[in-house]
Amino acid sequence: MTTPGKAAAGPVEMPPRFEFSGPLLPDLVRLHARWYPDKPAVADEQATLTWAELDRRSNAVANGLRALGVRNGDSVAILLENCVEYVEMLYGAWKAGAVVVPLNLAVNESGLLMMLQDATARVLFCSPVQQQRLASRMTEAASLLPDGVIVHDGAAGAYVRWRDRQDKGPPAVTIGDDEPCNIIYSSGTTALPKGIKHVHRRRIQSIYELAMAHRYHYGAVAICPIGLYSNTAWGTLMCALIVGATCLIRRKFDPEAWIEDVERYQVTHAMMVPIMFQRILDAPNFRPAAVRSVQAVLSGGSPLFEGLKRRVMENFSCAVIELYGLTEGFMTTLQPEEAEGRLASVGKPVRGNDYILLDDNDQQVAWGGTGEICVRSVHWMIEYHNRPDATRESMFIDSSGLQWLRTGDIGRTDEDGYLYIIDRKKDMILSGGQNIYPADIEALMVEHPLVAEVGVIGVPDATWGETPVAIVVPRAGSAAADLAATLLEWTNQRVGKRQRLREVRIVDTLPRNPNGKILKRELRRTYVAAGDVVARATGPRENQ
């Protein structure tokens, strides 16, 4: 009933408000093309693309994919060696609203097919070399790819002809902040590695934080010799692209060529894994003057041991930054201003991140203690694709209902809150009821002047359950037969009784994943495969 003299109340009008959505990664190419059209964006050994060229080419890829039937949320896979075309495919797929699936070139044919099937990829971009690898399974592959395989086989090849037929104007596609951006498959030990899924909003937030931590700016020139299927390579590429800088892409890592490129092109920024730093410093053409243009280097992927970090700091007159993270996301950085007295630390969380340490009973460890690192973040992955079981297993929910991601890494904190990585939880050796961390032994052994690389694993032992064994790559010119015995004695004199090695084996190379981490599961196979061993030395192990 209406009160006399008063109008009936109508719907309440809400005051206007802005609902801005910031630019996402595919938008940045368009924006930089508007602001810096003639500035080089990416270059490989054969070609350079300006921002305007990259924008037009990625538009063409996007429009071509939409014409094939690719829609928002569909997967597009890339199996290709490093080149500028990889970048236009990457950003073109994003502009089309697709989920990018970068495939590791080191994965075998069966593994690639499993990934294509798991991701339900509609299109595969590949090179002739990779197409040939899949040739025996192409019928099976084609059945998994409803919109086909597009082969990049040179300047007049199928991919270029297809791309150049497309409209080069911006595609009429809207991408939501929380739409999936990528699925990157881990280098796990299961038959099908986990597919790590990020959404656009979290991915660009992560890159903004990484670019700030790595001190990127508009005038930067970055170099990326790591395969673009790797999250480490994406860190370099996208940090450069997010600020409108230039990224030099190289087909492979060669330390001598890297040094020449840095000097010739006045490279300012590089993100690498520790073994790359070591090989650069050991290269015959290395001299500090050649890398004088470098303003900041960032190390990630595996621990940068103190001795190597000192060498990098002494020879690169620039900011040396260490990063800790996973493919799921990055967590901490140690900036040079904080490094004094903390060279072994990986620093503190970047903005938007937090961590706790849990003991074996899932109880939070007090500050200064040791436990599994668990992370909360606004820019980490959202899930493992098609693996709710793995997502659930990696999740810890605390008493307040907050979700944390279990990293599988063991860490400790100091009294100032700086994080130190001890080892992977799964690589820990249980010997005589005591925990032995291989990284502790590795950190000691790489200090030996004749050791280039080392990986320590646990092997079965009738007395202790497990016992540590070191597998070593010697520096050039070392006498392998003598070195094994020398290292066994040298190490066992310096470690605790419980850490003493049963054996040292000398090999030519250590297996590593694209991020430079030593593959301990492969080392265990190497231990069994005596044919891979150059020399060995064994001794009694009285560790109790």
Legacy VTK file of the C-alpha trace (Angstrom):
# vtk DataFile Version 3.0
C-alpha trace
ASCII
DATASET POLYDATA
POINTS 544 float
0.000 0.000 0.000
1.356 3.428 -0.966
1.415 6.255 1.571
-0.743 9.164 0.320
1.360 11.889 -1.249
4.458 9.659 -1.730
5.546 7.925 -4.906
6.128 4.184 -4.880
9.762 3.245 -4.327
11.451 2.134 -7.574
14.579 0.035 -8.046
17.625 1.434 -6.286
20.079 2.844 -8.782
23.654 1.843 -8.019
26.249 4.580 -8.333
28.561 4.183 -11.332
31.936 2.586 -10.750
34.874 1.652 -12.906
35.463 -2.064 -13.469
38.846 -1.876 -15.124
40.684 -4.958 -16.320
44.377 -4.426 -16.894
46.150 -5.496 -20.073
47.020 -9.180 -20.307
50.082 -10.689 -21.993
48.521 -10.799 -25.499
47.508 -7.131 -25.140
51.076 -6.007 -24.508
52.228 -6.752 -28.047
49.505 -4.465 -29.412
50.336 -1.720 -26.914
54.090 -1.822 -27.560
53.401 -1.819 -31.322
51.466 1.413 -30.810
54.121 3.065 -28.642
57.372 1.667 -30.105
56.464 0.298 -33.575
60.007 0.294 -34.992
61.840 -0.902 -31.885
63.205 -4.482 -32.092
61.090 -6.855 -30.015
62.658 -10.263 -30.666
65.564 -11.533 -32.727
67.100 -14.896 -33.512
70.204 -15.810 -35.532
68.419 -15.116 -38.849
65.736 -12.481 -38.291
64.621 -9.531 -36.183
60.995 -8.530 -35.595
59.969 -5.040 -34.541
57.012 -4.588 -32.254
54.821 -3.631 -35.215
55.893 -6.741 -37.142
55.347 -9.018 -34.148
51.896 -7.507 -33.644
50.861 -8.035 -37.277
52.242 -11.561 -37.438
50.669 -12.643 -34.159
47.359 -11.121 -35.316
47.590 -13.238 -38.464
48.243 -16.371 -36.407
45.286 -15.565 -34.159
42.926 -14.962 -37.068
44.127 -18.127 -38.769
43.517 -20.187 -35.640
40.033 -18.733 -35.218
39.307 -19.590 -38.859
40.322 -23.182 -38.116
37.755 -23.298 -35.334
39.933 -22.593 -32.302
37.909 -20.886 -29.583
38.572 -19.527 -26.097
39.881 -22.270 -23.843
40.985 -24.584 -26.664
44.581 -25.811 -26.526
47.242 -25.051 -29.136
50.534 -26.962 -28.828
53.988 -25.845 -29.987
56.812 -28.325 -30.672
59.518 -26.178 -32.176
63.134 -25.130 -31.801
63.851 -21.558 -30.651
63.107 -18.934 -33.321
61.160 -15.687 -33.701
58.281 -17.650 -35.236
57.857 -19.436 -31.902
57.100 -16.063 -30.293
54.537 -15.060 -32.923
52.854 -18.466 -32.541
52.839 -18.069 -28.761
51.288 -14.615 -28.754
49.050 -15.411 -31.715
47.560 -18.365 -29.865
46.933 -16.151 -26.835
45.315 -13.479 -28.995
42.996 -16.208 -30.310
41.968 -16.995 -26.727
43.755 -20.348 -26.809
45.631 -22.146 -24.045
49.283 -22.526 -25.078
50.886 -25.944 -24.530
54.688 -25.715 -25.063
56.090 -29.210 -25.558
59.531 -30.237 -24.330
61.745 -31.233 -27.266
63.474 -33.866 -25.116
60.287 -35.874 -24.524
59.943 -39.094 -26.530
57.213 -39.673 -29.101
54.922 -41.618 -26.774
55.202 -38.911 -24.145
54.382 -36.186 -26.666
51.263 -38.023 -27.791
50.131 -38.440 -24.189
50.546 -34.708 -23.607
48.657 -33.811 -26.787
45.843 -36.107 -25.742
45.756 -34.888 -22.149
45.673 -31.239 -23.253
43.093 -32.021 -26.002
45.157 -29.855 -28.349
43.332 -28.787 -31.507
46.390 -27.577 -33.421
50.093 -28.424 -33.323
52.783 -26.063 -34.619
56.043 -27.931 -35.239
59.249 -27.999 -37.266
60.116 -30.581 -39.952
62.535 -32.241 -37.521
59.813 -32.670 -34.921
57.273 -33.736 -37.540
59.708 -36.435 -38.644
60.022 -37.637 -35.050
56.262 -38.092 -34.962
56.081 -39.561 -38.479
55.662 -43.148 -37.305
52.813 -42.016 -35.044
51.374 -39.302 -37.305
48.112 -41.136 -37.938
47.605 -41.350 -34.199
48.710 -37.737 -33.734
46.375 -36.491 -36.468
43.434 -38.182 -34.780
44.208 -36.163 -31.643
44.468 -32.837 -33.505
41.115 -31.970 -35.090
42.435 -28.765 -36.656
45.690 -30.227 -37.907
49.472 -29.902 -37.831
51.110 -26.733 -39.170
54.775 -27.176 -40.047
57.231 -24.274 -39.970
59.711 -25.288 -42.661
61.402 -22.071 -43.683
60.615 -18.677 -45.183
58.567 -20.143 -48.050
57.177 -23.088 -46.118
53.719 -24.204 -45.073
53.499 -22.168 -41.874
54.576 -18.890 -43.480
52.203 -19.393 -46.438
49.346 -20.139 -44.026
50.175 -17.158 -41.803
50.497 -14.707 -44.679
47.057 -15.615 -46.041
45.390 -14.412 -42.847
43.987 -11.013 -41.909
46.648 -9.039 -40.033
44.173 -6.869 -38.150
43.427 -7.423 -34.450
41.199 -10.457 -33.856
37.725 -9.850 -32.443
38.366 -11.885 -29.307
37.766 -11.005 -25.658
39.875 -12.816 -23.072
38.860 -12.935 -19.427
41.360 -12.365 -16.637
40.750 -15.834 -15.226
40.720 -17.756 -18.492
43.511 -20.356 -18.779
46.753 -19.097 -20.266
48.994 -22.153 -20.511
49.548 -25.781 -19.598
53.235 -26.553 -19.017
54.072 -30.187 -18.377
56.485 -30.874 -15.554
59.433 -33.223 -15.836
57.866 -35.625 -13.367
58.598 -39.311 -12.954
55.091 -40.531 -13.793
54.125 -41.819 -17.231
52.286 -38.553 -17.842
53.901 -35.527 -16.164
51.601 -33.078 -14.432
50.178 -30.286 -16.580
50.670 -27.029 -14.676
47.892 -24.575 -15.528
48.090 -20.803 -15.111
45.411 -18.216 -15.833
46.127 -14.913 -17.563
45.747 -12.676 -14.529
48.119 -14.714 -12.393
50.625 -15.162 -15.190
50.977 -11.456 -15.907
51.137 -10.620 -12.185
53.982 -13.103 -11.860
55.856 -11.580 -14.795
55.450 -8.038 -13.438
56.969 -9.154 -10.125
59.779 -11.057 -11.834
60.597 -8.119 -14.116
60.817 -5.808 -11.103
62.976 -8.272 -9.174
65.280 -8.662 -12.182
65.456 -4.871 -12.695
64.149 -4.805 -16.265
63.543 -1.521 -18.103
62.591 -0.270 -21.556
66.194 -0.124 -22.761
67.090 -3.667 -21.686
68.484 -6.271 -24.070
67.919 -9.819 -22.811
69.350 -13.076 -24.108
67.507 -16.401 -24.019
69.401 -19.556 -25.061
67.047 -21.890 -23.148
64.307 -23.797 -24.991
61.087 -21.770 -25.146
59.127 -24.754 -23.850
60.718 -24.034 -20.460
59.239 -21.806 -17.793
62.743 -20.396 -17.214
62.884 -19.267 -20.845
59.428 -17.739 -20.537
60.734 -15.737 -17.595
63.401 -14.143 -19.789
61.197 -13.656 -22.850
58.203 -12.228 -21.026
60.146 -9.964 -18.678
61.694 -8.349 -21.748
58.395 -8.113 -23.590
56.424 -6.793 -20.628
58.559 -3.628 -20.445
58.983 -3.187 -24.202
62.618 -4.314 -24.221
64.388 -6.553 -26.749
64.953 -10.303 -26.389
67.643 -12.197 -28.305
66.550 -15.810 -28.806
69.199 -18.416 -29.441
68.586 -21.920 -30.755
70.776 -23.511 -28.101
73.167 -22.608 -25.330
76.834 -22.439 -26.269
78.987 -20.641 -23.674
81.493 -19.210 -26.147
78.737 -17.987 -28.478
76.878 -16.543 -25.472
79.904 -14.458 -24.512
80.284 -13.227 -28.104
76.589 -12.300 -28.295
76.694 -10.426 -25.009
79.642 -8.337 -26.166
78.381 -7.770 -29.721
74.788 -6.852 -28.817
75.524 -5.220 -25.444
73.199 -7.554 -23.563
71.999 -6.155 -20.239
69.925 -8.966 -18.687
70.198 -12.747 -18.496
68.358 -15.429 -16.548
70.195 -18.739 -16.383
70.602 -21.911 -14.391
73.797 -22.469 -12.350
75.445 -24.906 -14.756
75.257 -22.243 -17.486
77.088 -19.723 -15.299
79.770 -22.309 -14.601
80.286 -23.116 -18.285
80.456 -19.429 -19.189
83.085 -18.731 -16.533
85.078 -21.789 -17.654
84.895 -20.908 -21.374
88.275 -20.136 -22.984
87.046 -16.799 -24.367
85.580 -15.511 -21.105
86.911 -12.266 -19.726
85.094 -9.811 -17.454
85.374 -7.025 -20.036
83.250 -9.036 -22.472
80.256 -8.989 -20.101
80.636 -5.412 -18.900
77.310 -4.403 -20.492
75.359 -6.816 -18.278
73.365 -4.983 -15.605
71.617 -7.885 -13.863
71.841 -11.670 -13.955
69.347 -13.949 -12.293
70.004 -17.555 -11.295
67.206 -20.068 -10.831
66.191 -23.649 -11.497
68.575 -25.215 -8.985
70.798 -24.032 -6.111
73.628 -21.642 -6.927
76.295 -22.957 -4.583
78.280 -20.371 -2.643
81.589 -20.939 -4.421
80.035 -20.488 -7.857
78.020 -17.497 -6.678
81.230 -15.822 -5.526
82.810 -16.452 -8.935
79.808 -14.909 -10.679
79.885 -11.874 -8.381
83.624 -11.419 -8.904
83.473 -11.657 -12.705
80.174 -9.933 -13.499
80.196 -6.310 -12.364
76.414 -6.267 -12.031
73.513 -7.214 -9.784
73.556 -10.974 -9.110
70.094 -12.122 -8.042
69.057 -15.590 -6.923
65.505 -16.837 -7.392
63.619 -19.729 -5.831
60.542 -21.131 -7.459
58.909 -23.961 -9.354
57.151 -24.174 -12.698
54.026 -23.610 -10.599
55.323 -20.137 -9.741
58.286 -18.262 -8.302
58.545 -17.517 -4.619
61.582 -15.574 -3.383
64.551 -13.560 -4.555
67.800 -12.628 -2.847
68.902 -9.196 -3.995
72.604 -8.240 -3.925
71.995 -5.659 -1.187
70.851 -8.510 1.083
73.517 -11.055 0.158
76.251 -10.066 2.618
76.545 -12.957 5.058
73.655 -14.786 3.364
75.123 -16.124 0.127
73.452 -19.503 0.672
69.987 -17.957 1.039
67.352 -17.598 -1.688
65.940 -14.514 0.004
62.456 -13.468 1.041
59.077 -13.721 -0.714
58.238 -11.262 -3.459
55.010 -9.289 -3.160
51.895 -11.442 -3.203
53.680 -14.489 -1.778
53.907 -16.068 1.660
55.319 -19.347 2.928
55.354 -21.602 5.964
57.390 -24.687 6.856
55.694 -27.945 7.879
57.169 -30.887 9.748
56.412 -34.539 8.904
53.192 -34.321 10.945
51.937 -31.246 9.052
52.595 -29.019 12.043
53.943 -25.548 11.340
57.620 -25.230 12.180
58.691 -22.334 14.380
60.736 -19.512 12.870
64.313 -20.653 12.467
63.342 -24.311 11.999
63.415 -26.773 9.107
60.505 -28.269 7.173
58.698 -28.609 3.849
58.133 -25.266 2.144
54.439 -24.521 1.538
53.370 -21.475 -0.452
50.397 -19.115 -0.756
50.430 -16.770 -3.728
48.251 -14.530 -5.876
50.192 -15.464 -9.010
50.897 -19.193 -8.866
49.136 -21.894 -10.884
45.474 -22.755 -10.279
45.594 -26.548 -10.726
47.213 -29.572 -12.307
45.292 -30.105 -15.535
42.966 -33.125 -15.416
44.630 -34.197 -12.162
42.365 -33.355 -9.218
44.176 -36.078 -7.280
47.559 -34.386 -7.731
46.062 -30.966 -6.992
44.518 -32.319 -3.795
47.729 -34.073 -2.714
49.738 -30.877 -3.151
47.298 -28.841 -1.056
47.598 -28.144 2.670
44.699 -26.404 4.424
45.589 -24.785 7.731
43.390 -24.308 10.796
42.115 -20.992 9.406
41.018 -22.607 6.161
43.829 -21.063 4.115
45.191 -23.119 1.217
48.919 -23.694 0.795
50.777 -25.510 -1.985
53.293 -28.143 -0.896
56.476 -27.598 -2.887
58.216 -30.860 -2.015
61.305 -28.833 -1.060
62.877 -28.846 2.390
63.963 -25.448 3.656
64.951 -23.556 6.761
64.749 -19.951 7.871
67.186 -17.794 9.764
66.301 -15.366 12.526
65.704 -12.582 9.973
63.244 -14.605 7.902
65.542 -15.436 4.993
64.843 -18.780 3.327
67.485 -21.448 2.687
66.813 -24.459 0.446
68.124 -27.721 1.855
66.987 -30.291 -0.704
64.102 -31.978 -2.459
62.101 -34.035 0.016
62.026 -37.014 -2.350
65.831 -36.908 -2.772
66.522 -37.127 0.954
68.500 -40.234 1.929
67.362 -42.207 4.971
70.425 -43.976 6.325
70.445 -45.795 9.636
67.346 -43.867 10.672
69.024 -40.504 9.980
68.154 -37.953 7.291
70.958 -37.123 4.864
70.484 -34.264 2.403
72.431 -34.807 -0.847
72.666 -31.054 -1.470
74.873 -30.665 1.613
77.391 -33.135 0.200
77.131 -31.653 -3.298
77.802 -28.150 -1.961
81.032 -29.420 -0.414
82.214 -31.448 -3.404
81.813 -28.661 -5.973
84.382 -26.713 -3.951
87.029 -29.254 -5.002
89.080 -27.685 -7.818
88.821 -30.780 -10.041
85.033 -31.185 -9.796
82.890 -29.587 -12.503
79.521 -31.114 -11.584
78.260 -33.569 -8.987
75.050 -35.330 -8.079
74.603 -37.365 -4.899
71.991 -40.118 -4.661
70.967 -42.740 -2.148
71.362 -46.386 -3.119
70.187 -49.519 -1.272
72.446 -50.760 1.502
71.978 -53.965 3.497
73.258 -52.369 6.703
72.005 -48.791 6.610
68.960 -49.063 4.354
70.391 -46.410 2.044
73.840 -44.965 1.622
75.111 -41.947 -0.369
76.979 -42.275 -3.648
78.454 -39.349 -5.603
78.451 -39.218 -9.396
80.955 -36.653 -10.645
81.798 -34.888 -13.896
85.459 -33.834 -13.626
86.973 -30.669 -14.967
88.832 -31.019 -18.235
92.247 -32.598 -17.861
91.549 -34.453 -14.627
92.797 -38.031 -14.343
89.516 -39.888 -13.869
90.884 -43.066 -12.283
92.885 -41.221 -9.649
90.211 -38.600 -9.125
87.535 -41.040 -7.959
89.710 -42.354 -5.131
90.978 -38.879 -4.270
87.470 -37.454 -4.064
86.184 -40.309 -1.947
88.900 -39.747 0.633
88.736 -35.933 0.418
84.961 -35.843 0.909
84.748 -38.407 3.695
87.354 -36.491 5.675
85.136 -33.399 5.582
81.566 -34.624 6.075
79.917 -35.965 9.188
80.080 -39.677 9.894
76.495 -40.176 8.787
77.175 -38.446 5.454
80.193 -40.472 4.368
80.106 -41.692 0.786
80.245 -45.344 -0.056
81.392 -44.672 -3.596
82.406 -42.019 -6.110
81.820 -42.605 -9.793
83.198 -40.501 -12.631
81.030 -39.906 -15.707
81.125 -37.624 -18.738
77.790 -35.846 -18.213
74.931 -35.541 -15.747
71.317 -35.683 -16.954
69.420 -32.419 -16.503
65.931 -31.133 -17.194
65.290 -27.936 -19.231
65.618 -25.853 -16.063
69.077 -27.218 -15.328
68.112 -29.462 -12.431
69.974 -32.748 -12.173
67.582 -35.638 -12.791
68.240 -37.836 -9.786
66.027 -40.624 -11.135
68.291 -40.789 -14.209
71.365 -40.794 -11.980
70.033 -43.872 -10.239
69.750 -45.561 -13.625
73.292 -44.409 -14.417
74.439 -46.013 -11.192
73.044 -49.338 -12.376
74.366 -48.913 -15.940
78.050 -49.547 -15.307
78.804 -48.935 -18.975
78.212 -45.208 -18.453
80.915 -45.015 -15.800
84.425 -43.818 -16.660
85.953 -44.689 -13.285
84.936 -45.427 -9.726
86.319 -45.747 -6.242
84.719 -47.441 -3.255
85.525 -47.676 0.388
84.133 -48.894 3.701
81.427 -46.692 5.167
81.498 -46.555 8.926
78.998 -43.802 9.511
77.612 -44.661 12.910
LINES 1 545
544 0 1 2 3 4 5 6 7 8 9 10 11 12 13 14 15 16 17 18 19 20 21 22 23 24 25 26 27 28 29 30 31 32 33 34 35 36 37 38 39 40 41 42 43 44 45 46 47 48 49 50 51 52 53 54 55 56 57 58 59 60 61 62 63 64 65 66 67 68 69 70 71 72 73 74 75 76 77 78 79 80 81 82 83 84 85 86 87 88 89 90 91 92 93 94 95 96 97 98 99 100 101 102 103 104 105 106 107 108 109 110 111 112 113 114 115 116 117 118 119 120 121 122 123 124 125 126 127 128 129 130 131 132 133 134 135 136 137 138 139 140 141 142 143 144 145 146 147 148 149 150 151 152 153 154 155 156 157 158 159 160 161 162 163 164 165 166 167 168 169 170 171 172 173 174 175 176 177 178 179 180 181 182 183 184 185 186 187 188 189 190 191 192 193 194 195 196 197 198 199 200 201 202 203 204 205 206 207 208 209 210 211 212 213 214 215 216 217 218 219 220 221 222 223 224 225 226 227 228 229 230 231 232 233 234 235 236 237 238 239 240 241 242 243 244 245 246 247 248 249 250 251 252 253 254 255 256 257 258 259 260 261 262 263 264 265 266 267 268 269 270 271 272 273 274 275 276 277 278 279 280 281 282 283 284 285 286 287 288 289 290 291 292 293 294 295 296 297 298 299 300 301 302 303 304 305 306 307 308 309 310 311 312 313 314 315 316 317 318 319 320 321 322 323 324 325 326 327 328 329 330 331 332 333 334 335 336 337 338 339 340 341 342 343 344 345 346 347 348 349 350 351 352 353 354 355 356 357 358 359 360 361 362 363 364 365 366 367 368 369 370 371 372 373 374 375 376 377 378 379 380 381 382 383 384 385 386 387 388 389 390 391 392 393 394 395 396 397 398 399 400 401 402 403 404 405 406 407 408 409 410 411 412 413 414 415 416 417 418 419 420 421 422 423 424 425 426 427 428 429 430 431 432 433 434 435 436 437 438 439 440 441 442 443 444 445 446 447 448 449 450 451 452 453 454 455 456 457 458 459 460 461 462 463 464 465 466 467 468 469 470 471 472 473 474 475 476 477 478 479 480 481 482 483 484 485 486 487 488 489 490 491 492 493 494 495 496 497 498 499 500 501 502 503 504 505 506 507 508 509 510 511 512 513 514 515 516 517 518 519 520 521 522 523 524 525 526 527 528 529 530 531 532 533 534 535 536 537 538 539 540 541 542 543
